[in-house]
Amino acid sequence: EACRTPTPDLQRLLTLFDGLGFRTFAEQAAELYGNGTTAPLVESVAADAGTTTHVVTTEAELDAFAAQLAQQSAFALDTETTSLLAVDADVVGYAFSWQSGEGWYVPVRGNDAGAPGEDGKQLAYLDPELVAAKLKPALEDPATLKVGQNLKYDMNVLQRAGVTLAGPLFDTMVAAALLHPERRTNNMDDLARDMLGLKTTPITELIGKGKNQRSMLDVPLPEVATYAAEDADITWRLY
């Protein structure tokens, strides 16, 4: 009996593992002491990002947005696409942010045209070539700082769309790796949680994973817009 390992206080143990970054240990402890279920990691300090999403759905709104984007000296960008492989990916939509808590989404492809947005406004997809042409001046401006998470991917995707990303570049994933080389992963969800104390929406919530994974084209526009705007906003906050 003296050698028997006592059952630990699961919440205290998860808090300890969480603080030390022992994610695998936390998952194993949850399985062992959580009544057979895998409990999530402690998220008491993680708050929702609370990003306000703006969706650009008409040519007039696109013109106004492009003009506003061109006035920024720096902005974060993200592309939602049809594939994880940049060489095969077509743009589903463009996301931008230059102000904490705000994100803009410009949709160009999807399978649910005409869906209502959160504010009841009718959502629609814009012509991909028109959008690329309108955004091209700002994206190719050599004086504007562009911020992104894994920018290499977006650069290749934009190249396929006829846009050559130019100007100073800041990659939050590379920066995190340089600042904290001991980290196991530098994906956006982990960086948001560990560095900003924010809880983000994982991509698997939208498209699933494994054999049941679907294309971003099949995700309703309002969901893609919210997800993409949050990504751009979080990237800007990390920067």
C-alpha positions in Angstrom: 0.0 0.0 0.0 2.9 2.4 0.8 4.1 2.0 -2.8 0.7 2.6 -4.4 0.6 5.7 -6.5 -2.3 7.9 -5.3 -4.8 9.3 -7.7 -3.8 12.9 -8.5 -5.9 16.0 -8.4 -6.5 16.1 -12.2 -7.2 19.8 -12.4 -4.0 20.7 -10.5 -2.0 18.2 -12.6 -3.4 19.6 -15.9 -2.6 23.1 -14.8 0.9 22.1 -14.0 1.4 20.3 -17.3 -0.2 23.2 -19.2 2.2 25.7 -17.6 5.2 23.5 -18.5 4.0 22.9 -22.1 3.7 19.1 -21.5 0.7 18.6 -23.8 1.2 14.9 -24.4 1.4 14.3 -20.6 -1.7 16.4 -20.1 -3.6 14.3 -22.7 -2.4 11.0 -21.1 -3.3 12.2 -17.6 -6.8 13.2 -18.8 -7.2 9.7 -20.3 -6.0 8.0 -17.1 -7.8 10.0 -14.5 -10.7 11.6 -16.5 -13.2 8.8 -16.3 -12.0 7.3 -19.5 -12.5 10.4 -21.6 -9.9 12.8 -23.0 -10.3 16.1 -21.2 -9.2 19.2 -23.0 -6.1 21.1 -21.9 -6.7 23.7 -19.3 -8.1 26.8 -21.1 -9.0 29.0 -18.1 -6.6 31.7 -19.4 -7.7 31.4 -23.0 -10.4 33.8 -24.2 -12.1 33.9 -27.5 -10.4 36.1 -30.1 -13.5 38.2 -30.5 -12.7 39.2 -34.1 -15.2 41.5 -35.8 -15.6 40.2 -39.3 -16.2 42.4 -42.4 -17.2 40.6 -45.6 -16.7 42.3 -49.0 -19.4 41.1 -51.4 -20.0 43.7 -54.1 -17.7 45.4 -56.6 -18.4 48.8 -55.0 -17.4 47.4 -51.6 -14.3 45.9 -53.2 -13.3 49.2 -54.7 -13.7 50.9 -51.3 -11.8 48.2 -49.6 -8.9 48.2 -52.1 -8.5 51.9 -51.6 -8.5 51.5 -47.8 -6.0 48.7 -48.0 -3.7 50.8 -50.3 -3.6 53.5 -47.5 -2.1 51.1 -45.0 1.7 51.1 -44.3 1.5 47.6 -43.0 -1.2 44.8 -43.0 -1.6 41.1 -42.3 -2.8 38.8 -45.0 -4.0 35.2 -45.3 -5.4 33.2 -48.1 -8.1 30.5 -47.9 -7.6 27.9 -50.6 -8.7 24.7 -52.2 -5.6 22.7 -51.2 -2.8 22.5 -48.6 -0.3 22.2 -51.5 0.4 25.7 -52.8 1.2 24.4 -56.3 -2.3 23.0 -56.6 -4.3 25.6 -54.7 -6.8 28.1 -56.0 -7.8 31.0 -53.8 -11.2 30.6 -52.1 -10.8 34.0 -50.4 -8.5 36.7 -49.2 -8.3 37.9 -45.5 -6.7 41.0 -44.2 -6.2 42.8 -40.9 -4.3 46.0 -39.8 -6.2 46.7 -36.6 -6.4 44.4 -33.6 -9.8 42.8 -33.3 -10.8 43.5 -36.9 -10.6 41.3 -40.0 -11.8 41.7 -43.6 -12.6 38.8 -45.9 -13.0 38.9 -49.7 -14.6 35.7 -51.0 -14.0 34.5 -54.6 -15.0 30.8 -54.7 -17.5 28.6 -52.9 -20.5 26.3 -53.3 -23.1 28.3 -51.4 -23.6 31.6 -53.2 -26.4 33.7 -51.8 -26.1 32.6 -48.2 -27.0 35.3 -45.6 -24.3 36.6 -43.4 -24.4 37.2 -39.6 -25.9 40.7 -40.2 -28.5 39.3 -42.6 -26.8 40.8 -45.6 -26.8 38.7 -48.7 -23.4 37.2 -49.3 -21.9 36.5 -52.7 -18.7 35.6 -54.4 -16.7 38.0 -56.4 -14.9 37.2 -59.7 -11.5 35.8 -58.9 -9.7 37.7 -61.7 -11.4 41.0 -60.8 -10.4 40.7 -57.1 -6.8 39.8 -58.0 -6.6 42.8 -60.2 -8.1 45.2 -57.6 -5.9 43.9 -54.8 -2.7 43.6 -56.9 -1.5 47.2 -56.4 -1.5 47.0 -52.6 -0.1 43.4 -52.6 2.7 44.4 -55.0 3.5 47.7 -53.4 7.2 47.5 -52.5 6.9 50.1 -49.7 4.1 48.2 -47.7 5.0 45.7 -45.0 3.1 42.4 -45.4 2.7 40.2 -42.3 1.7 36.5 -42.6 1.8 33.1 -40.9 3.9 30.8 -43.1 4.1 33.5 -45.8 5.9 31.2 -48.2 2.6 29.3 -48.8 0.6 32.5 -49.5 3.3 33.9 -51.8 3.1 30.7 -54.0 -0.7 30.8 -54.0 -0.8 34.5 -54.9 1.7 33.8 -57.7 -0.7 31.3 -59.2 -3.4 34.0 -59.0 -1.1 36.4 -60.9 0.1 38.5 -58.0 3.7 38.8 -56.9 3.8 39.7 -53.3 6.4 42.5 -52.8 7.8 44.7 -50.1 9.1 44.0 -46.6 7.8 40.7 -45.2 7.3 39.5 -41.6 6.5 35.9 -41.0 5.1 35.2 -37.5 5.9 31.5 -37.7 9.5 32.2 -38.5 9.7 34.9 -35.9 8.3 32.5 -33.2 10.8 29.8 -34.2 13.7 32.3 -33.9 12.5 33.7 -30.6 11.6 30.4 -29.0 13.6 27.6 -30.7 12.6 25.2 -27.9 9.0 25.2 -29.0 7.6 22.0 -30.5 5.2 23.7 -32.8 4.6 27.1 -34.2 1.2 26.8 -35.7 -1.2 29.7 -35.3 -3.5 28.0 -32.8 -0.7 27.3 -30.4 1.0 30.7 -30.8 -2.3 32.5 -30.2 -2.9 30.4 -27.0 0.6 30.6 -25.6 1.5 34.2 -26.6 -1.8 36.0 -26.6 -3.9 33.9 -24.3 -6.5 33.5 -27.0 -8.5 30.5 -28.2 -8.8 30.2 -32.0 -10.9 28.1 -34.3 -8.9 25.1 -35.6 -9.2 24.3 -39.3 -10.5 20.8 -38.5 -13.7 22.4 -37.2 -14.4 23.6 -40.7 -13.1 20.8 -43.0 -12.6 17.8 -40.7 -9.6 15.6 -41.1 -8.6 12.2 -42.5 -10.8 10.5 -45.0 -13.8 12.6 -44.1 -11.9 15.9 -44.8 -13.8 18.2 -47.1 -12.7 21.1 -49.3 -12.9 24.7 -48.1 -15.2 25.2 -51.1 -17.9 23.2 -49.3 -17.8 25.2 -46.1 -20.6 27.9 -45.9 -19.3 31.3 -46.7 -20.2 32.9 -43.3 -18.1 30.2 -41.5 -15.1 30.7 -43.9 -15.3 34.4 -43.5 -15.3 34.3 -39.7 -12.5 31.8 -39.7 -10.4 33.7 -42.2 -10.9 37.1 -40.6 -9.8 35.6 -37.2 -6.7 34.2 -38.8 -5.7 37.5 -40.3 -6.5 39.3 -37.0 -4.5 36.9 -34.9 -1.5 37.1 -37.3 -1.6 40.9 -36.9 -1.8 40.7 -33.1 1.1 38.2 -33.1 3.2 40.6 -35.2 
